[in-house]
Amino acid sequence: MILCVILMTCCEKPRPAQKPNILLICIDDLRPELKSFGAKHVISPNIDKLAQKGISFQKHFVNAPSCGPSRYSLLTGQYGPASNNALFIRSSKIEQGNEAIEPSMPEWFRTHGYTTVSVGKVSHHPGGRGGNDWNDSTIVEIPKAWDKHLLPVAEWEHPRGVMHGLAHGEIRVNAGEMDVFQAVEGDDNLYPDGAITNEALKQLRVLYEDNENPFFLAVGIIKPHLPFGAPKRYLDMYEGVKFPAIAHLQKPEGKNTWHNSREFTKYNRWGKDPNKDTDFAEEVRHHYAACVSYADAQVGKILAELKRTGADKNTIVVLWGDHGFHLGEHAIWGKHSLFEESLRSPMIIHYPEMNYNGSKTDAIVETLDIFPTLCDLAGVKIPEFAQGVSLKEILENQNATGHPAISYKTDAATIRTATHRLTVHKDGFIELYDHTTTENETKNIANKHPELVEELKNTLKIKMY
């Protein structure tokens, strides 16, 4: 018996030493409302387990409060257009022969010997293509980035159908005729993320078996994006669970980046308004939480497969939320504002043999930092064009500090420090909020602190331009 084991071991194909693999998990519309980020009522065991192994960035801020521009900054390492078409705008410039366009993050790793694969919603369009149904292979969202960019559409017909798909292949045609939330009996394949996860598991196995090159695998999970649909068992998990009260419910006074929650209100709400109907507001919050738990289950499957293959021993894992989401704060239901709820999202980084496993850091960081950080951890040259900074020092030193975080919309930009948030509108109007007080972002104090306003405005200009 011992001899057989020795012979089998000797016959195994030796795995060459190589740079670490990268697994990037992107989750759409994910608030930092998880146990690992201080929320006791949300059931997220798999993400929390990853946080226990890695370091969770409690004050990570995205560079834009919408899917497209936020993913642009993730995938290019640069500030960019505030449009959901930001990556397509970049792609068009490349097609026109603009040689000044720097490589994207996956392209950078690809040129440094990585096999790059995306599954699901990694760029703004799931599957990374344009066209009426987002499946035109001649219109690529990120040229030269991926060896494979995949999206199993299953019964949802095409990527556009997948993006807002509900149970049993329901596709959004008229949002007003599609329920804003839903919970249907069935397994995880009842909704599109089930098919996305199954494809991710398949690609993970293929990438590990083909060990000629290290891999960069990006997986984009769609939920908890609207509409809030998940298998009923995830909603049942919250039966009897008490949710905390919604903070600062009122629409803020004065000029700010408040909006009317159109992305949410355009769905069928059975004539109900969560800002006026507290029972309906609680229903919405429970369904959102169910979607988070459903997304968490998909994360668990991916991480379990990573471990089963043995690839976890040489893989950097990043879990990233593409922006936050208001659930009634400031009387907003959605993202797209420059308030904290839209801009703060979870980020967790784990890599083999790291110190300080399970640590939390309150260092201010931004999405732009992911590209240079992955380069630094993988031993790949950090490109000079990357506008973020490596977070390796924070990962290795719990006392390391962060840096101000910049975010923007088409008509305003904001800077978040450890103590304040300054928002500058294109017409010159200023908002300043003090995060050392209980008022946080409910009281504009710009008129009382002109020197601080000028200091932060200058920092904002320097960082962005």
MARDRENLO-606683 format. One line per 4 residues: number of its first residue (from 0); their letters; for each residue y, z, x of C-alpha. Coordinates in Angstrom, 3 decimals. Example, Ala and Ser with C-alpha at 12.3 -4.5 7.8 and 13.67 -1.06 7.14 Angstrom:
<sites>
0 = as = -4.500:7.800:12.300; -1.060:7.140:13.670 .
</sites>
This chain:
<sites>
0 = milc = 0.000:0.000:0.000; 2.420:0.924:2.774; 1.512:-2.301:4.627; 2.308:-4.369:1.502 .
4 = vilm = 5.731:-2.735:1.190; 6.445:-3.431:4.860; 5.370:-7.066:4.522; 7.479:-7.534:1.371 .
8 = tcce = 10.491:-6.005:3.066; 10.054:-8.238:6.110; 9.841:-11.322:3.873; 13.155:-10.601:2.068 .
12 = kprp = 15.943:-12.993:2.918; 18.394:-11.088:5.119; 21.847:-10.822:3.599; 24.519:-11.838:6.080 .
16 = aqkp = 27.455:-9.536:6.673; 30.419:-10.893:4.745; 33.723:-9.993:3.262; 33.593:-7.823:0.151 .
20 = nill = 33.198:-9.432:-3.253; 35.919:-8.986:-5.852; 35.390:-8.227:-9.533; 38.582:-8.379:-11.582 .
24 = icid = 38.319:-7.229:-15.207; 41.318:-8.114:-17.389; 41.659:-6.486:-20.809; 44.167:-7.795:-23.348 .
28 = dlrp = 46.736:-5.511:-25.050; 45.205:-2.350:-23.562; 47.409:0.722:-23.767; 46.823:3.510:-21.230 .
32 = elks = 45.327:5.432:-24.132; 42.028:6.364:-22.493; 40.505:9.688:-21.519; 41.036:8.838:-17.845 .
36 = fgak = 44.730:8.393:-18.647; 45.097:11.585:-20.649; 44.184:10.543:-24.211; 41.541:12.924:-25.519 .
40 = hvis = 40.918:11.092:-28.807; 39.862:7.689:-27.439; 36.194:7.021:-26.629; 36.097:4.997:-23.405 .
44 = pnid = 33.162:6.325:-21.309; 32.647:3.242:-19.141; 36.252:2.781:-18.075; 36.462:6.528:-17.530 .
48 = klaq = 33.343:6.414:-15.341; 34.964:3.720:-13.213; 38.068:5.915:-12.939; 35.861:8.777:-11.729 .
52 = kgis = 34.654:6.535:-8.900; 37.976:4.941:-8.092; 41.669:5.700:-8.284; 43.572:5.336:-11.548 .
56 = fqkh = 47.211:4.340:-11.400; 48.789:6.398:-14.143; 52.168:4.681:-13.799; 51.265:1.047:-13.364 .
60 = fvna = 53.729:-1.331:-15.004; 53.257:-5.003:-15.799; 55.938:-7.516:-14.890; 56.263:-8.912:-18.405 .
64 = pscg = 55.335:-7.535:-21.855; 53.558:-10.708:-23.006; 50.197:-12.232:-22.082; 51.305:-15.459:-20.391 .
68 = psry = 54.023:-14.228:-18.023; 52.131:-11.028:-17.219; 49.077:-13.032:-16.162; 51.346:-15.370:-14.216 .
72 = sllt = 52.493:-12.475:-12.026; 48.906:-11.252:-11.627; 47.542:-14.652:-10.633; 50.417:-15.880:-8.463 .
76 = gqyg = 51.751:-12.654:-6.964; 55.256:-13.718:-7.977; 57.855:-13.193:-10.664; 57.979:-16.214:-12.913 .
80 = pasn = 59.096:-17.654:-16.242; 59.075:-15.219:-19.153; 57.250:-17.779:-21.300; 53.647:-17.646:-22.474 .
84 = nalf = 53.456:-21.156:-20.999; 54.437:-19.876:-17.542; 51.216:-21.010:-15.861; 51.282:-24.393:-17.592 .
88 = irss = 54.869:-24.872:-16.370; 53.625:-24.173:-12.841; 50.685:-26.529:-13.336; 53.006:-29.317:-14.471 .
92 = kieq = 55.069:-28.955:-11.306; 51.919:-29.225:-9.202; 50.893:-32.396:-11.049; 54.328:-33.844:-10.336 .
96 = gnea = 53.678:-33.363:-6.621; 55.877:-30.337:-6.030; 54.625:-29.150:-2.635; 56.728:-25.993:-2.781 .
100 = ieps = 54.317:-24.342:-5.259; 52.367:-21.689:-3.363; 48.624:-21.155:-3.965; 47.523:-18.882:-6.775 .
104 = mpew = 45.531:-15.737:-5.993; 42.128:-17.310:-6.808; 43.056:-20.435:-4.846; 44.085:-18.277:-1.890 .
108 = frth = 40.727:-16.525:-1.870; 38.937:-19.815:-2.418; 40.560:-21.277:0.712; 39.423:-18.171:2.577 .
112 = gytt = 35.745:-18.768:1.814; 35.305:-17.192:-1.606; 33.463:-18.690:-4.555; 35.833:-18.211:-7.486 .
116 = vsvg = 34.729:-17.990:-11.126; 36.642:-17.000:-14.248; 35.046:-16.129:-17.578; 36.975:-15.477:-20.785 .
120 = kvsh = 40.710:-14.830:-20.997; 41.946:-14.545:-17.431; 44.959:-16.824:-17.685; 46.865:-17.091:-20.961 .
124 = hpgg = 44.418:-19.511:-22.603; 40.803:-18.323:-22.645; 38.944:-20.813:-20.476; 42.126:-21.915:-18.715 .
128 = rggn = 42.762:-25.271:-20.398; 45.386:-26.813:-22.646; 45.353:-29.258:-25.538; 45.429:-28.645:-29.274 .
132 = dwnd = 42.266:-26.539:-29.214; 42.700:-25.360:-25.600; 39.663:-27.313:-24.425; 41.219:-30.388:-22.802 .
136 = stiv = 39.712:-30.548:-19.310; 42.567:-32.788:-18.129; 45.109:-30.002:-18.732; 44.262:-27.141:-16.375 .
140 = eipk = 46.260:-23.925:-16.493; 45.744:-23.027:-12.816; 44.876:-26.085:-10.717; 42.624:-25.650:-7.663 .
144 = awdk = 41.963:-22.013:-8.564; 38.405:-21.786:-9.859; 35.082:-23.255:-8.827; 34.180:-22.590:-12.461 .
148 = hllp = 36.426:-21.534:-15.333; 34.201:-20.771:-18.294; 34.523:-19.814:-21.921; 31.505:-19.737:-24.236 .
152 = vaew = 32.897:-20.522:-27.685; 29.696:-19.735:-29.625; 30.331:-20.122:-33.365; 34.126:-20.075:-32.929 .
156 = ehpr = 34.107:-23.821:-32.131; 36.772:-23.913:-29.404; 38.847:-21.608:-27.158; 41.711:-21.467:-29.639 .
160 = gvmh = 39.231:-20.216:-32.230; 37.861:-17.634:-29.816; 41.291:-16.177:-29.063; 41.807:-14.719:-32.542 .
164 = glah = 38.227:-14.891:-33.780; 36.782:-12.440:-36.273; 33.180:-11.882:-37.338; 30.812:-14.712:-38.303 .
168 = geir = 32.874:-17.396:-36.579; 36.082:-16.845:-38.567; 38.943:-18.742:-36.925; 42.641:-18.162:-37.459 .
172 = vnag = 44.126:-21.067:-39.386; 46.818:-19.285:-41.361; 47.503:-15.792:-40.019; 48.651:-14.640:-43.439 .
176 = emdv = 45.143:-15.267:-44.748; 43.435:-13.409:-41.884; 43.044:-9.630:-42.112; 44.963:-7.647:-39.512 .
180 = fqav = 41.894:-5.469:-38.952; 38.201:-5.639:-39.710; 34.955:-3.788:-39.018; 31.668:-5.551:-39.840 .
184 = egdd = 28.097:-4.385:-39.391; 26.384:-6.121:-36.509; 25.844:-6.160:-32.757; 28.369:-6.919:-30.028 .
188 = nlyp = 27.844:-10.679:-30.362; 29.484:-10.547:-33.784; 32.837:-11.020:-32.018; 33.797:-13.389:-29.170 .
192 = dgai = 33.785:-10.750:-26.426; 30.028:-10.459:-26.816; 29.575:-14.088:-25.758; 32.146:-13.698:-22.972 .
196 = tnea = 30.326:-10.668:-21.589; 26.925:-12.371:-21.745; 28.325:-15.288:-19.729; 29.893:-12.872:-17.250 .
200 = lkql = 26.513:-11.181:-16.701; 24.908:-14.573:-16.120; 27.572:-15.608:-13.613; 27.332:-12.284:-11.822 .
204 = rvly = 23.609:-12.808:-11.276; 24.137:-16.374:-10.050; 26.923:-15.352:-7.679; 24.882:-12.535:-6.200 .
208 = edne = 21.791:-14.677:-5.681; 23.874:-17.380:-3.989; 24.985:-15.162:-1.149; 26.332:-17.873:1.110 .
212 = npff = 29.897:-16.830:0.245; 31.557:-13.710:-1.109; 32.599:-14.076:-4.733; 35.781:-13.556:-6.694 .
216 = lavg = 34.716:-13.102:-10.316; 37.422:-12.582:-12.930; 36.378:-11.590:-16.456; 38.862:-11.544:-19.319 .
220 = iikp = 38.026:-9.427:-22.372; 40.104:-10.298:-25.439; 39.981:-7.134:-27.534; 41.917:-5.062:-28.439 .
224 = hlpf = 44.183:-8.077:-29.018; 45.111:-8.796:-32.635; 43.507:-9.086:-35.110; 41.745:-5.767:-34.597 .
228 = gapk = 38.106:-6.705:-35.230; 35.079:-4.897:-33.818; 31.521:-4.092:-34.896; 31.582:-1.270:-37.438 .
232 = ryld = 29.701:1.193:-35.269; 32.738:1.412:-32.980; 34.968:2.326:-35.908; 32.387:4.859:-37.091 .
236 = myeg = 32.732:6.638:-33.741; 36.210:7.755:-34.851; 35.204:9.273:-38.168; 36.765:12.726:-38.270 .
240 = vkfp = 38.582:12.259:-34.940; 42.149:13.569:-35.127; 44.730:11.303:-33.531; 47.939:12.737:-32.064 .
244 = aiah = 51.199:12.172:-33.897; 53.067:8.954:-33.120; 55.937:9.654:-30.756; 59.580:8.672:-31.562 .
248 = lqkp = 58.837:6.846:-34.802; 62.360:5.676:-35.534; 63.931:2.370:-34.637; 66.241:3.184:-31.700 .
252 = egkn = 69.982:3.103:-32.291; 72.267:0.647:-30.580; 71.388:-2.513:-28.680; 67.935:-2.647:-27.060 .
256 = twhn = 64.835:-4.818:-26.928; 63.434:-3.687:-30.293; 61.792:-6.437:-32.380; 60.362:-6.743:-35.888 .
260 = sref = 56.651:-6.801:-34.892; 56.204:-10.361:-36.121; 52.954:-10.830:-34.193; 51.494:-7.970:-36.246 .
264 = tkyn = 53.196:-8.496:-39.598; 52.225:-12.163:-39.915; 48.604:-11.115:-40.609; 47.335:-10.073:-44.029 .
268 = rwgk = 48.267:-6.389:-44.426; 47.511:-6.101:-48.141; 51.229:-5.554:-48.771; 51.339:-2.411:-46.615 .
272 = dpnk = 53.888:-1.421:-43.959; 52.694:1.069:-41.294; 56.285:2.238:-40.741; 56.402:3.448:-44.346 .
276 = dtdf = 52.749:4.136:-45.147; 51.314:6.858:-42.886; 47.760:6.393:-44.184; 47.884:2.683:-43.347 .
280 = aeev = 49.358:3.487:-39.925; 46.359:5.725:-39.240; 43.978:2.984:-40.351; 45.617:0.566:-37.920 .
284 = rhhy = 45.391:3.072:-35.068; 41.717:3.747:-35.778; 40.879:0.043:-35.792; 42.784:-0.469:-32.542 .
288 = aacv = 40.805:2.408:-31.016; 37.562:0.850:-32.270; 38.492:-2.359:-30.446; 39.175:-0.366:-27.282 .
292 = syad = 35.728:1.230:-27.502; 34.195:-2.206:-28.099; 35.980:-3.577:-25.022; 34.877:-0.506:-23.078 .
296 = aqvg = 31.246:-1.246:-23.979; 31.617:-4.749:-22.496; 33.038:-3.239:-19.311; 30.000:-0.959:-19.185 .
300 = kila = 27.596:-3.908:-19.368; 29.397:-5.739:-16.566; 29.484:-2.719:-14.267; 25.837:-1.933:-15.002 .
304 = elkr = 24.844:-5.480:-14.032; 26.940:-5.264:-10.878; 24.989:-2.148:-9.929; 21.619:-3.577:-10.960 .
308 = tgad = 22.032:-6.548:-8.658; 23.069:-4.309:-5.769; 26.350:-6.200:-5.415; 28.273:-3.009:-6.164 .
312 = knti = 27.669:-1.882:-2.583; 30.028:-4.595:-1.345; 32.387:-5.265:-4.255; 35.988:-4.302:-4.888 .
316 = vvlw = 36.511:-3.643:-8.601; 39.896:-3.825:-10.318; 40.327:-3.065:-14.009; 43.712:-4.166:-15.332 .
320 = gdhg = 45.429:-4.188:-18.706; 47.773:-7.152:-19.088; 50.431:-5.031:-20.859; 50.743:-2.104:-23.205 .
324 = fhlg = 51.066:-2.071:-26.983; 53.225:-0.120:-29.427; 51.373:1.601:-32.228; 54.422:2.781:-34.145 .
328 = ehai = 56.538:4.079:-31.274; 60.156:2.953:-31.775; 58.932:1.537:-35.127; 57.231:-1.345:-33.281 .
332 = wgkh = 53.658:-2.576:-33.791; 52.939:-4.856:-30.873; 54.208:-5.587:-27.366; 57.140:-7.850:-26.292 .
336 = slfe = 59.711:-5.052:-25.804; 60.990:-3.619:-22.522; 60.142:-0.085:-23.555; 57.530:1.993:-21.766 .
340 = eslr = 54.874:1.377:-24.423; 54.911:-2.391:-23.820; 55.079:-2.220:-20.038; 52.761:0.593:-18.971 .
344 = spmi = 49.080:-0.329:-18.818; 45.922:0.985:-17.149; 44.937:-0.042:-13.656; 41.920:1.282:-11.770 .
348 = ihyp = 40.784:0.243:-8.296; 37.459:1.080:-6.710; 35.944:-0.185:-3.488; 32.900:0.895:-1.484 .
352 = emny = 33.286:3.900:0.803; 36.751:4.723:-0.479; 38.114:8.228:-0.138; 39.578:10.312:-2.945 .
356 = ngsk = 37.141:9.074:-5.579; 38.254:10.039:-9.058; 41.847:10.628:-8.049; 44.885:9.910:-10.166 .
360 = tdai = 48.202:8.812:-8.769; 51.612:8.894:-10.424; 53.062:6.489:-7.871; 55.083:3.763:-9.584 .
364 = vetl = 53.389:0.396:-8.954; 53.450:-3.047:-10.585; 51.055:-5.881:-11.317; 52.485:-7.970:-8.459 .
368 = difp = 50.863:-5.509:-6.063; 47.313:-6.532:-6.978; 47.281:-9.801:-4.997; 48.370:-8.296:-1.642 .
372 = tlcd = 46.182:-5.230:-2.231; 43.048:-7.312:-2.712; 43.871:-9.311:0.406; 44.366:-6.119:2.399 .
376 = lagv = 41.121:-4.549:1.183; 39.119:-7.751:1.713; 40.415:-8.469:5.198; 42.146:-11.657:4.047 .
380 = kipe = 45.625:-12.531:5.286; 48.349:-11.354:2.914; 50.468:-14.399:2.049; 54.144:-14.188:2.893 .
384 = faqg = 55.090:-15.531:-0.531; 53.518:-12.586:-2.395; 56.351:-10.526:-3.858; 54.338:-7.339:-4.343 .
388 = vslk = 53.112:-4.886:-1.716; 49.652:-3.684:-0.739; 48.621:-0.416:-2.353; 46.082:0.348:0.367 .
392 = eile = 48.179:3.221:1.671; 48.167:4.846:-1.776; 44.403:4.281:-2.045; 43.908:6.048:1.285 .
396 = nqna = 46.588:8.722:1.015; 47.077:10.713:-2.159; 50.585:11.699:-1.088; 51.806:8.127:-0.598 .
400 = tghp = 54.671:7.077:-2.839; 55.120:3.934:-4.844; 58.171:1.747:-5.472; 60.362:0.652:-8.391 .
404 = aisy = 58.683:-1.676:-10.890; 60.413:-4.742:-12.329; 59.717:-6.271:-15.747; 61.504:-8.963:-17.713 .
408 = ktda = 61.891:-11.013:-20.864; 63.933:-14.171:-21.349; 67.061:-12.212:-22.266; 66.757:-8.987:-20.243 .
412 = atir = 65.196:-7.363:-17.186; 64.304:-3.757:-16.465; 63.581:-1.541:-13.480; 61.485:1.631:-13.677 .
416 = tath = 61.750:4.341:-11.036; 60.002:7.697:-10.915; 62.841:9.203:-12.948; 64.696:6.483:-14.870 .
420 = rltv = 64.501:3.119:-16.581; 67.434:0.725:-16.431; 67.485:-2.385:-18.637; 70.062:-5.119:-18.074 .
424 = hkdg = 70.670:-7.695:-20.811; 71.837:-11.221:-19.987; 75.126:-10.547:-21.739; 75.719:-7.565:-19.434 .
428 = fiel = 74.772:-4.766:-21.820; 73.060:-1.833:-20.089; 70.433:0.653:-21.205; 69.629:3.693:-19.043 .
432 = ydht = 66.948:6.234:-19.917; 66.054:9.493:-18.211; 62.316:10.140:-17.931; 62.823:13.660:-16.642 .
436 = tten = 63.892:14.770:-20.127; 62.024:14.969:-23.406; 64.297:12.260:-24.817; 62.761:9.634:-22.504 .
440 = etkn = 63.642:6.205:-23.940; 65.323:7.355:-27.126; 68.818:8.064:-25.772; 70.874:5.561:-23.805 .
444 = iank = 72.843:7.472:-21.162; 74.293:4.480:-19.273; 77.905:5.464:-19.956; 77.373:8.879:-18.374 .
448 = hpel = 75.938:7.664:-15.053; 77.877:4.602:-13.784; 76.925:5.158:-10.128; 73.195:5.293:-10.895 .
452 = veel = 73.565:2.193:-13.069; 75.118:0.236:-10.182; 72.491:1.461:-7.727; 69.612:0.401:-9.970 .
456 = kntl = 71.264:-2.918:-10.852; 71.523:-3.737:-7.151; 67.873:-2.804:-6.584; 66.869:-5.003:-9.511 .
460 = kikm = 68.752:-7.978:-8.056; 67.295:-7.499:-4.578; 63.716:-7.256:-5.808; 63.894:-10.221:-8.180 .
464 = y = 66.044:-12.567:-6.127 .
</sites>
